[in-house]
Amino acid sequence: MNPKRRTRLIIVLFLLVGAGVSVTLVLLALNENINMFYPPEAVVAGEAPVGAQIRAGGMVLEDSVARDPESLAVSFVLTDYVDSAFTVRYSGILPDLFREGQGIIVQGAIDADGVFQASQVLAKHDENYMPPELADMSPGHQKQPNPLNYDR
């Protein structure tokens, strides 16, 4: 084989191997940082991995919130109001919009006992939100909200 051709072949093979290794490392890094979302039905059915960081969402079941009076620990039940419900434990300050009957998303892991140990709780707000400044106005005189907060 011609020495010039051999050098080109080695360079091309080196570049291909380098690109393959780079793509593999990027895919592995992305795979470790993915938080999959599971509804209550999937969590109860055992489709959610135990011990892995995941997100789960549902509605807080009425009369299921139990707070520890000595700490910030709280436990509650997430449900889909069909036939699936699971217990969530969280230690920290809950969002202001957290309440029973409210849709929330929790991030954390399921322990060996099947209890979701949340590291973060996110509360969803109602899509019919109206700013307090506009709530007092009569329906016929509502001005359009200005998304850029500039005075008109």
SULVEN-V29368 format. One record per backbone hydrogen bond with DSSP energy under -1.0 kcal/mol. CO is the residue of the C=O (numbers start at 1). NH is the residue of the N-H. Records with the same first field share a line. If there is no record, write none. Layout:
CO = NH, NH
This chain:
2 = 6
3 = 7
4 = 8
5 = 9
6 = 10
7 = 11
8 = 12
9 = 13
10 = 14
11 = 15
12 = 16
13 = 17
14 = 18
15 = 19
16 = 20
17 = 21
18 = 22
19 = 23
20 = 24
21 = 25
22 = 26
23 = 27
24 = 28
25 = 29
26 = 30
27 = 31
28 = 32
36 = 55
38 = 57
39 = 43
40 = 44
41 = 45
42 = 47
54 = 108
55 = 38
56 = 106
58 = 104
59 = 79
60 = 101
61 = 64
66 = 75
72 = 92
73 = 68
74 = 90
75 = 66
76 = 88
77 = 61
78 = 86
79 = 59
84 = 80
86 = 78
87 = 116
88 = 76
89 = 118
90 = 74
95 = 98
99 = 102
102 = 60
103 = 124
104 = 58
105 = 122
106 = 56
107 = 119, 120
108 = 54
109 = 117
110 = 51
111 = 114
115 = 111
116 = 89
117 = 109
120 = 107
122 = 105
131 = 134, 135
138 = 141
146 = 149
